[in-house]
Amino acid sequence: MPTRNTEKLNRFYDQFTGADLVLITINADPDSIGSAMAIKRLLWRRVTSVTISNINTIKRPDNMAMIRLLDVTLIPFPKIDLRQYTKFVIVDSQPNHHESFEKIPYNVIIDHHDDSNITAPYRDIRSEYGATASLMTEYLRAAKIKLSTQLATGLFYAIKTDTANFERKAINEDIRAFQFLFKHANLHLARKIEHVDLRLDFLDESLCFIPLI
């Protein structure tokens, strides 16, 4: 008898055909980046192409380091022509979280934030989870995919970040996913992302919000 995660994986795969050109939209942060990497890997050789697009401007040094060190290609949303895609996925967010998302007819919504009850052919919203990356780790394990070091590191760092090292909301499934990824991630690379040196212009921008005494 198929497990719950296998059933979800099969219903997820049912949304796509080999001819599809897939667009994944994210509000880029570690959890959404890692989760989008997972979806791209799940769809590898199952669709014609997968593009990841970020709705926000990426300024945080750790986010930029994650993209660079894990070799993630993101296309800024203003450069996207929606007419070039046949299927649409939103991960670690929901269509009502940004006005630009609202114009897209999503086929797949996967998220861990509070459910906004927006319909789609496939929805997997589990607000009890601490990170969407935990959900995506379950999909990858159900698919019996051997994780690359980059993918495992991205998901590992995503869970670490979104749960604030498990000081914020998390459930046993987050812990199990984290323990699994720990065995496959490059911990040195994760530390490099976490402790990336702050750029001077980022520091200058942050100082603007410190009240003068």
Contacts in CASP RR format, 6 or more apart in sequence:
PFRMAT RR
TARGET T0000
AUTHOR 0000-0000-0000
METHOD contacts of the structure
MODEL  1
MPTRNTEKLNRFYDQFTGADLVLITINADPDSIGSAMAIKRLLWRRVTSV
TISNINTIKRPDNMAMIRLLDVTLIPFPKIDLRQYTKFVIVDSQPNHHES
FEKIPYNVIIDHHDDSNITAPYRDIRSEYGATASLMTEYLRAAKIKLSTQ
LATGLFYAIKTDTANFERKAINEDIRAFQFLFKHANLHLARKIEHVDLRL
DFLDESLCFIPLI
2 10 0 8 1.000
3 142 0 8 1.000
5 138 0 8 1.000
5 139 0 8 1.000
5 141 0 8 1.000
5 142 0 8 1.000
6 142 0 8 1.000
8 124 0 8 1.000
8 138 0 8 1.000
8 139 0 8 1.000
8 142 0 8 1.000
9 42 0 8 1.000
9 139 0 8 1.000
9 142 0 8 1.000
9 143 0 8 1.000
11 122 0 8 1.000
12 42 0 8 1.000
12 108 0 8 1.000
12 122 0 8 1.000
12 124 0 8 1.000
12 139 0 8 1.000
13 42 0 8 1.000
13 46 0 8 1.000
14 122 0 8 1.000
15 87 0 8 1.000
15 107 0 8 1.000
15 108 0 8 1.000
15 121 0 8 1.000
15 122 0 8 1.000
16 22 0 8 1.000
16 43 0 8 1.000
16 46 0 8 1.000
16 47 0 8 1.000
16 87 0 8 1.000
17 47 0 8 1.000
18 46 0 8 1.000
18 47 0 8 1.000
18 48 0 8 1.000
19 47 0 8 1.000
19 48 0 8 1.000
19 86 0 8 1.000
20 47 0 8 1.000
20 48 0 8 1.000
20 86 0 8 1.000
20 87 0 8 1.000
21 47 0 8 1.000
21 48 0 8 1.000
21 49 0 8 1.000
21 51 0 8 1.000
21 84 0 8 1.000
21 85 0 8 1.000
21 86 0 8 1.000
21 87 0 8 1.000
22 43 0 8 1.000
22 47 0 8 1.000
22 49 0 8 1.000
22 50 0 8 1.000
22 51 0 8 1.000
22 85 0 8 1.000
22 86 0 8 1.000
22 87 0 8 1.000
22 88 0 8 1.000
22 89 0 8 1.000
23 51 0 8 1.000
23 53 0 8 1.000
23 80 0 8 1.000
23 82 0 8 1.000
23 85 0 8 1.000
23 87 0 8 1.000
23 88 0 8 1.000
23 89 0 8 1.000
23 104 0 8 1.000
24 36 0 8 1.000
24 39 0 8 1.000
24 40 0 8 1.000
24 50 0 8 1.000
24 51 0 8 1.000
24 52 0 8 1.000
24 53 0 8 1.000
24 89 0 8 1.000
24 90 0 8 1.000
24 91 0 8 1.000
25 53 0 8 1.000
25 54 0 8 1.000
25 55 0 8 1.000
25 77 0 8 1.000
25 88 0 8 1.000
25 89 0 8 1.000
25 90 0 8 1.000
25 93 0 8 1.000
25 101 0 8 1.000
25 104 0 8 1.000
26 32 0 8 1.000
26 33 0 8 1.000
26 35 0 8 1.000
26 36 0 8 1.000
26 52 0 8 1.000
26 53 0 8 1.000
26 54 0 8 1.000
26 55 0 8 1.000
26 74 0 8 1.000
26 90 0 8 1.000
26 91 0 8 1.000
26 92 0 8 1.000
26 93 0 8 1.000
27 54 0 8 1.000
27 55 0 8 1.000
27 56 0 8 1.000
27 92 0 8 1.000
27 93 0 8 1.000
27 97 0 8 1.000
27 98 0 8 1.000
28 54 0 8 1.000
28 55 0 8 1.000
28 56 0 8 1.000
28 58 0 8 1.000
28 63 0 8 1.000
28 67 0 8 1.000
28 74 0 8 1.000
29 60 0 8 1.000
29 63 0 8 1.000
29 92 0 8 1.000
29 161 0 8 1.000
30 62 0 8 1.000
30 63 0 8 1.000
30 66 0 8 1.000
30 154 0 8 1.000
30 157 0 8 1.000
30 158 0 8 1.000
30 161 0 8 1.000
30 162 0 8 1.000
31 92 0 8 1.000
31 112 0 8 1.000
31 131 0 8 1.000
31 132 0 8 1.000
31 133 0 8 1.000
31 158 0 8 1.000
31 159 0 8 1.000
31 161 0 8 1.000
31 162 0 8 1.000
32 91 0 8 1.000
32 92 0 8 1.000
32 93 0 8 1.000
32 132 0 8 1.000
33 63 0 8 1.000
33 66 0 8 1.000
33 67 0 8 1.000
33 70 0 8 1.000
33 72 0 8 1.000
33 74 0 8 1.000
33 154 0 8 1.000
33 158 0 8 1.000
34 72 0 8 1.000
34 133 0 8 1.000
34 136 0 8 1.000
34 151 0 8 1.000
34 154 0 8 1.000
34 155 0 8 1.000
34 157 0 8 1.000
34 158 0 8 1.000
35 91 0 8 1.000
35 92 0 8 1.000
35 110 0 8 1.000
35 132 0 8 1.000
35 133 0 8 1.000
35 135 0 8 1.000
35 136 0 8 1.000
35 155 0 8 1.000
35 158 0 8 1.000
36 52 0 8 1.000
36 72 0 8 1.000
36 91 0 8 1.000
36 92 0 8 1.000
37 52 0 8 1.000
37 70 0 8 1.000
37 72 0 8 1.000
37 150 0 8 1.000
37 151 0 8 1.000
37 154 0 8 1.000
37 155 0 8 1.000
38 133 0 8 1.000
38 136 0 8 1.000
38 137 0 8 1.000
38 139 0 8 1.000
38 140 0 8 1.000
38 151 0 8 1.000
38 155 0 8 1.000
39 50 0 8 1.000
39 89 0 8 1.000
39 91 0 8 1.000
39 110 0 8 1.000
39 136 0 8 1.000
40 50 0 8 1.000
40 52 0 8 1.000
41 140 0 8 1.000
41 145 0 8 1.000
41 147 0 8 1.000
41 148 0 8 1.000
41 151 0 8 1.000
42 139 0 8 1.000
42 140 0 8 1.000
42 143 0 8 1.000
42 145 0 8 1.000
43 50 0 8 1.000
44 50 0 8 1.000
47 87 0 8 1.000
51 75 0 8 1.000
51 80 0 8 1.000
51 85 0 8 1.000
52 72 0 8 1.000
52 73 0 8 1.000
52 74 0 8 1.000
52 75 0 8 1.000
53 74 0 8 1.000
53 75 0 8 1.000
53 76 0 8 1.000
53 77 0 8 1.000
53 79 0 8 1.000
53 80 0 8 1.000
54 74 0 8 1.000
54 75 0 8 1.000
54 76 0 8 1.000
54 77 0 8 1.000
55 77 0 8 1.000
55 98 0 8 1.000
55 100 0 8 1.000
55 101 0 8 1.000
57 76 0 8 1.000
58 64 0 8 1.000
58 67 0 8 1.000
58 74 0 8 1.000
59 202 0 8 1.000
59 205 0 8 1.000
60 202 0 8 1.000
61 196 0 8 1.000
61 197 0 8 1.000
61 198 0 8 1.000
61 199 0 8 1.000
61 202 0 8 1.000
62 193 0 8 1.000
62 194 0 8 1.000
62 196 0 8 1.000
64 196 0 8 1.000
65 192 0 8 1.000
65 193 0 8 1.000
65 196 0 8 1.000
66 72 0 8 1.000
66 154 0 8 1.000
66 157 0 8 1.000
66 193 0 8 1.000
67 74 0 8 1.000
69 189 0 8 1.000
69 192 0 8 1.000
69 193 0 8 1.000
70 150 0 8 1.000
70 151 0 8 1.000
70 153 0 8 1.000
70 154 0 8 1.000
70 189 0 8 1.000
70 193 0 8 1.000
71 150 0 8 1.000
77 100 0 8 1.000
82 88 0 8 1.000
82 103 0 8 1.000
82 104 0 8 1.000
87 107 0 8 1.000
87 108 0 8 1.000
88 104 0 8 1.000
88 105 0 8 1.000
88 106 0 8 1.000
88 107 0 8 1.000
88 108 0 8 1.000
89 106 0 8 1.000
89 107 0 8 1.000
89 108 0 8 1.000
89 109 0 8 1.000
89 110 0 8 1.000
90 101 0 8 1.000
90 104 0 8 1.000
90 106 0 8 1.000
90 108 0 8 1.000
90 109 0 8 1.000
90 110 0 8 1.000
90 111 0 8 1.000
91 108 0 8 1.000
91 110 0 8 1.000
91 111 0 8 1.000
91 132 0 8 1.000
91 136 0 8 1.000
92 110 0 8 1.000
92 111 0 8 1.000
92 112 0 8 1.000
92 113 0 8 1.000
92 132 0 8 1.000
93 101 0 8 1.000
93 111 0 8 1.000
93 113 0 8 1.000
94 101 0 8 1.000
94 109 0 8 1.000
94 111 0 8 1.000
94 113 0 8 1.000
94 115 0 8 1.000
94 116 0 8 1.000
94 118 0 8 1.000
94 125 0 8 1.000
95 101 0 8 1.000
95 102 0 8 1.000
95 104 0 8 1.000
95 106 0 8 1.000
95 109 0 8 1.000
95 116 0 8 1.000
95 118 0 8 1.000
96 102 0 8 1.000
96 116 0 8 1.000
96 118 0 8 1.000
97 113 0 8 1.000
97 116 0 8 1.000
106 120 0 8 1.000
107 120 0 8 1.000
107 121 0 8 1.000
107 122 0 8 1.000
108 120 0 8 1.000
108 121 0 8 1.000
108 122 0 8 1.000
108 123 0 8 1.000
109 118 0 8 1.000
109 120 0 8 1.000
109 122 0 8 1.000
109 123 0 8 1.000
109 124 0 8 1.000
109 125 0 8 1.000
110 123 0 8 1.000
110 124 0 8 1.000
110 125 0 8 1.000
110 132 0 8 1.000
110 135 0 8 1.000
110 136 0 8 1.000
111 124 0 8 1.000
111 125 0 8 1.000
111 132 0 8 1.000
112 125 0 8 1.000
112 126 0 8 1.000
112 127 0 8 1.000
112 128 0 8 1.000
112 129 0 8 1.000
112 130 0 8 1.000
112 131 0 8 1.000
112 132 0 8 1.000
112 134 0 8 1.000
112 135 0 8 1.000
112 162 0 8 1.000
113 125 0 8 1.000
113 127 0 8 1.000
114 127 0 8 1.000
115 125 0 8 1.000
115 127 0 8 1.000
124 135 0 8 1.000
126 135 0 8 1.000
128 171 0 8 1.000
129 135 0 8 1.000
129 170 0 8 1.000
129 171 0 8 1.000
129 173 0 8 1.000
129 174 0 8 1.000
130 159 0 8 1.000
130 162 0 8 1.000
130 163 0 8 1.000
130 168 0 8 1.000
130 169 0 8 1.000
130 170 0 8 1.000
130 171 0 8 1.000
130 174 0 8 1.000
131 158 0 8 1.000
131 159 0 8 1.000
131 161 0 8 1.000
131 162 0 8 1.000
131 163 0 8 1.000
131 170 0 8 1.000
131 174 0 8 1.000
131 177 0 8 1.000
132 158 0 8 1.000
132 162 0 8 1.000
133 154 0 8 1.000
133 155 0 8 1.000
133 158 0 8 1.000
133 159 0 8 1.000
133 162 0 8 1.000
133 177 0 8 1.000
134 159 0 8 1.000
134 173 0 8 1.000
134 174 0 8 1.000
134 177 0 8 1.000
134 178 0 8 1.000
136 155 0 8 1.000
137 155 0 8 1.000
137 159 0 8 1.000
137 177 0 8 1.000
137 180 0 8 1.000
137 181 0 8 1.000
138 173 0 8 1.000
138 177 0 8 1.000
140 147 0 8 1.000
140 151 0 8 1.000
141 180 0 8 1.000
147 155 0 8 1.000
147 181 0 8 1.000
147 184 0 8 1.000
149 184 0 8 1.000
149 185 0 8 1.000
149 186 0 8 1.000
149 189 0 8 1.000
150 186 0 8 1.000
152 181 0 8 1.000
152 184 0 8 1.000
152 185 0 8 1.000
152 186 0 8 1.000
153 185 0 8 1.000
153 186 0 8 1.000
153 189 0 8 1.000
153 190 0 8 1.000
153 193 0 8 1.000
154 185 0 8 1.000
154 190 0 8 1.000
155 177 0 8 1.000
155 181 0 8 1.000
155 185 0 8 1.000
156 178 0 8 1.000
156 181 0 8 1.000
156 182 0 8 1.000
156 184 0 8 1.000
156 185 0 8 1.000
156 190 0 8 1.000
157 185 0 8 1.000
157 190 0 8 1.000
157 193 0 8 1.000
157 194 0 8 1.000
159 174 0 8 1.000
159 177 0 8 1.000
159 178 0 8 1.000
159 181 0 8 1.000
160 178 0 8 1.000
160 190 0 8 1.000
160 194 0 8 1.000
162 168 0 8 1.000
163 169 0 8 1.000
163 170 0 8 1.000
163 174 0 8 1.000
166 174 0 8 1.000
166 175 0 8 1.000
166 178 0 8 1.000
END
